[in-house]
Amino acid sequence: MIESLLKPLARFGGADFAMRLSVWRMRLLAAMPAGKYILRKLYAPAADKLEREVFGMRFSSPVGIAAGYDRDGAAIDALDAAGFGFVEVGSVTPRPQGGSPHPYLFRLAGDRALLNRAVIECAGVERVIGNLKRRGGSAVVGCNLAKNAATPADEAPADYLRSFRSLYQYADYFTVNLCDNTTSDIYVPSDRESIMAIVEPLFEFRRGQNRYCPILLKISPDLTDEQIDIAVDIMLETPVDGIVACGGTSGRYGLENSSAVMHSLGRTAGALCGRPLRERSLQIVRRIYERSHGAYPIIGCGGISTPDDALAMLEAGATLVQICTEFIYGGGKSLRDIRMGLNERFRKIEMRKAREAGRERTSPERDLNETER
């Protein structure tokens, strides 16, 4: 009922307003006495095939919400109640910064995509810490770290370390965002030296802590194969724990039904997210999986909008998956459909394997009987 009342407001205010309204709605429901119960009943029916263990942590579902939706960690409890298996907050920057220009988010509805042309919007690490302290429940929470837009590239490692140190006791894992490409001032470190300058101070700080928090790299879909291999090799050779593949693209490939909107925007900078990324994300996940021999967790992200998309990503080698654009478009119903569809597919796969195992167990006896006859 609440969603149906607020949808006209979202259409009136544009994509960025709709995004803020969606987060506000989730927070409002979670704050109501029966709000979390309502969210669970509407969007998170029981799904017994989804639970898994990754990084030594229990995930109630392999489907999480990607960074970019809950920027400051204000809606974690609501997203948990709605059925997400984990919540990635951020991107988090050390100092507050706004998301101008306005409007900054554009719907490309014909392609189920979004174009984001703003700097990372974040209230700053201190606000995020306050929100993380207030959260309840047992949701797995990751913090996606980025540098401030005003920070020069050669000083970026200090920004990552500052946020990492401050947030360490409040997060379950961290993602180092190497895909800051929503403006013309693109920051996508891709060579070994630049990436190592960021992650080595994080390793050093983590070694002195009593609790181990996994560190992942989030890479761009615009990397070359050689650059992807560099990121994978860093994971293989250092204490990096996994890779998130991938963020939004600076390219405009895959758009088939959004020519009018793109024409009205002209040649504007920005990162494209949503369904057009599906095939590229799958290619990257397969490459990472093959090069790492499946030995490290991969979070597949980009273009997932159906249960079959999620299953394809998992079959390509992902351990977990994330959605964001699809949730902005479809809300809790989209999440419910993906979760329950994936659960049903897992059930059928399990039944098929059981039948195949049963045939294998009976075939030697059948062969023996035929020989005796």
N, C-alpha and C positions, 0 to 999 in steps of 0.2 A: 504494500500500500504506500509506504513512504517513498519508494523508488518511483512509482507511477505519478505521485504528486510533484516530485522534484524534477523529473525528466524535461518538462517544458522549460523550466528555468535554465537547465543545462544547455539546451539548444539555443536559447536566447542569448546566453552569455558567451558563447564560443567555446572552443576546445579547452583553452586554459582554465576558463571558469568552470567548465564541466569537470575537469580534473580536480580542482580544489573542492568542488561540491561533493564529488564522490568520496574524497578523503574525509571531509567534514561529516558526511552521512554515516560513514563507518564508525567514526569516533562517537557520534551521537548515539548510535545504537548500542555501542559497547558501554556507554556511560549510563544507559537506562537500566533500571533494576532487573528487567528480564531481557535486556538487549542481547546479551551473549547467547542466551537460550534461544531467542528468536533466530539469530544468525545461524546457529547450529541446525535448528529444525529446518530452516529454509534451504540452506546451502551445503550442509556438511553431514549428510546421512552416513551411517556406518559403512565402511569400505574395508573389509578384512584382508584384502590382498595388497594393500598399498604400503604398509609399514616396512621400514628398512633401517639398517644401521650403516652410517657413513661417518668417517672421522671419529669413530668410537662414540657417536651420538645417535640417539633414537630419533628418527624422522617419522612422523605419523603418516606422511605421504611424500612421494618424490616430487610433488608439484609445489613450488614456492613462488613467492612474488619477487620480481626483480627490483633492483634499485631503480629509483626514479618515481616510484609511486608514493611510498611513505618516506619522504625526504628527511624528516626530523625524528622519526621513531614515535610519532604521536598516535599511530593507529595499530600498533602491534597486536594488542589484545583482540581487537575487532577482526583483524585479518586472520589471526589464529582461530578464532571462533567460527569464521566463515569457511574454514577448511584448508587453509594453506599449511603445508607441511613445514615450511620455514619462511622467515621474513628477512629480506635483505634491505637494511635501512640505508638511506643516502641517495646520492653521494654526499659524504660528510666532508666539509671543509673546515679548517681550523677557525677561521674568522667568518662571521656572517656575511653573506652576499646575496643580492637579489637576482631575480630571473629576467630582468629587462632585456630586450625591448618588449613592448606590449603591442599587439598580441604576439606570443612567442610559440604557441603550440597550435598546429593546424591539422584538422582531420582530413584524411584522404580516404573517405568512407568507401569508395568504390573498390579500393584495394585493401581495406581493413588495416590501414597504416596511419602513422602519425609523423609529422615533421616538427622537430624541436629545434629552434634556432636561438635559444637563450643560453647564457652562462649558467652553470650549475647553481640552482637555488638551494640555499641551506641557511638555517638560522645560526649555524656555528656549533662547534663541538660542545660547548657548555650547555646549550639548550638540548642537544641530543642526549647528553648524559642525564639531564633532569628527567627527560621522558623515559629513558631506559630504567632509571631508578623506580619510577612509578608503575612500570608494567607488572602485570601479574601473570599467572599461568606458567606453562612450561614450554612455550614455543622456542624453537631453535632460531636464534637471531644472529644475523651477520651484519657487519658494518662495512659499507663500501667507501673507501677512502680516496679523496682527490685533493689536488692542490687548489688554492685560491686562484682566481683568474688573474689577479694582479701580481702573483708570485712569478718571477722569472724562472725559466726552465732549469737553470743551473742551481736554483735554490729550492726546487720542488721536493727533494728528499727530506728537507727539514719540515715541510708541511705534512708530509705523510707520517713522519715519525711523531710529530706533535700530537696528531689525532690518535695515532696508534697507542701511544703511551697513556693518553688520557682515557681512552675508551676500553683499554685492555681488560679491566676487571668486570666490564658490563656486557661484553659481547661473547658469542660462542665461536665465531670465526670472523676472519677479515678478508675482504677482497680489495686488492690494489688495483684501482681503476687506471688502466693504461689506454683509455679510449675516450678522451675528452675532446670531442669533435663537433659540438653543437653550434659553434661560432666559427667565424673565419680565422680566429686565432687557435688553430688546431694544436692539441698537445697529445701526441700518440707516440710515446717512446717505444722504439722497436729494435734498437741495437743492444747488444749484450751489456755494454758499458753503462748505458743510461738506465737500463732496468736494474742492474746490479747495484748501482748507486742508490736506488730507492729501497731495495729489499734488504741489503746487508745490514743497515742500522736496525731494521725491524727484527732480523734474526738475533742480533746481538742483545737487544732489549729482552726478547722472549726467553733467551737462555737464562736470564736472571730471575725469572718468575716461577712461582710454585705451580701455576696452572698453564697447560699447553693449549694455545689457540691456533688452529690452522690458518695458514696464510695462502690465499689464492691470487692468481693473476687474471684480470679481465682484459681480454684482447679485442682488437678491432677486426671486423670482417673485411676491412680494406687492406690488411696485411698481405704481402706476397707469401708464397709457400715457404720461401727461405726464411722470412721473418717469423712465420708461425713456428718453424723448426727451431729457431733461436729460443723462443719462449718455452717450447717443450724441453729443449736441452737444459735450460736453466732449471726447470722443474726436476729433471732427472739428476742433475748434478749438485743441487743445493737443497736446503730445507723447505723449499716451496712445496705446498701440500696438494695443489690442484690448480685447475684452470677453469675459468668461466668463459664460454665461447657462445655468443660474443655480444658486443655492444651494438650501437646503431651505426649506420653507414653514411659516409659523406656522399656516396654515389646515389644515383636515382634509378638504378636498374630495378626491374620487376614491376614497375608501375604500368598498369594497363588501362585503368579506368579513372584516372585522376588528372587528365590533361588540362581540364578547365581550371582547376585549383592551382596547378603548377604554373600555368600560363599567367594567372593573376598575380602570383608571387614573384614571377620573374627569376632572375639569377640570384637567388638568396642562399646564404650559407645555412647549414643546419644538418642534423642527423636524422636519418630516416629509420623508423622502427616499425615492426609489425610483419604482416604476412609476406611481403616481398623478400624478406631476409631468410625465409625458410630453407631454401635449397643451399644457399651459401653457408648458413650455420651448420647444416648437416654435413657438408663437405669438410668444414673445418674440424668438427667433432670427430669425423672418421679419421682424418689425418692425425689428429692428436692421439687418438686411441691406438692407431697402428704404430706410430712412432714410439709411444710409451708402452706398447705391448699390453695395454689395459691395466697397468699396474697402479695408476693414480686416478682418483676421482675427477670426473669432468662434470661441470654443470652446463647443460645445454640450454641456450637462450637465444631467441630470435625467430619470430614467425610461427610460434606454436599457437594454434587457434582451435584445434580439434583434438579428440582423444587419439586419432590416428597420427596426428603430428607429434604428439607427446611420445607415443609408442615408437615411431620412427626414430626420434632423437635418442631414446633409450637403446634401441637396437643398433644405432650407429656407434654407440660406445659411451653415451652419457650415463652417469650414475644418478643424477638428479636433473630436473628441468625447472625452468622459470618462465612465467608469463608476466606481462605487464600491459602491453597494448590491448590484448584481447580482453583483459579484465576492465580496462578503461571503457572499452566499447560495450561489453556485455555484462559487466558487473558480476554479482555472485552466481547468477545462472550459468555464465560461461565457465566459471570455476567448477561448479557442481557437475556440469555436463562432462568436462574433461576428467574430473576425478572418477565419476561413476563409470564413464566409458572406459577409462583405463583399467579400473578395477575389474570390469567385465571381461576385458581382453586378457588380463592376467589370469583370470579364472579359467577361461577357455584354453589358454596356453598350458596351464597346469593340468587340466583334464586331458589334453592331447598327449602331453608327456607321460602321464600315468598310463594311458592306453598303449602308447608305444613301448613303455617299459614292461607292461603286461604281456605284450606280444613277444618281446624278446625273451622273457622268462619261460614262456610256454613253447617256443619254437624248438629247443633241443629235445623236449619230450616228444613233440610231434615227429621230428626227424627220426628219433629212436624207434617209435612205433612203426613208422613207414619202413624202416630197415628190417625190423622183426617180421613184418608181413611179407 
